[in-house]
Amino acid sequence: MEKKIAIKIHDESAHDYDQQVVKYNWFGHEILFGMCVDYIRPGDFLLDVGIGTGLGSKLFSKFGLKVFGIDGSQEMLRICQSKCMTEDLQVFDLHNSPLPYSDHFFNHAVSCGVFHFFNELDSIFKEISRVIRPHGIFAFTTMSGIQAEKKDIPACKHEN
């Protein structure tokens, strides 16, 4: 999906996004937190890449992490800001480099429901690796091939 179109769609659906997640019984945010909880500590700095409305960081914030977020959608960030759970939010096109943070600034990074909008992940993964500290975690979700095909999003095919 062309990046400007994806941002426009997210801006237009921002006010309904949280309700859509509930409607579709999607628990990616909770699963992501559950995978990380044994490796994080209150006070850790967390970067949420594509934070959107903040659903992916809500549990991290409640656990006591200092949440920073970047996203291309201003409307999504406005909703996230209204939840008062972040240290800093920045409008940033995730297809660009470098990320607007110094080396090893964050303890950890997460990204929930974002990477299926990318054709190539090498550059964003390198940047995330640069901004998290050694031994930090980077947890993310991806869309399965079956779900992607249902939504007319190209899925990765693996051949043996």
Buried (B, 14 or more C-beta within 10 A) or exposed (E): BEBEEBBBEBBEBBEEBBEEBEEEEBEBBBEBBEBBEEEBEEEBBBBBBBBBBBBBBBBBBEBEBBBBBBBBBEBBBBBBBEBEBBEEBEEBEBBEEEBEBEEEBBBBBBBBBBBBBBEEEEBBBEBBBBBBEEEBBBBBBBBEBEEBEEEEEEBEEEEE
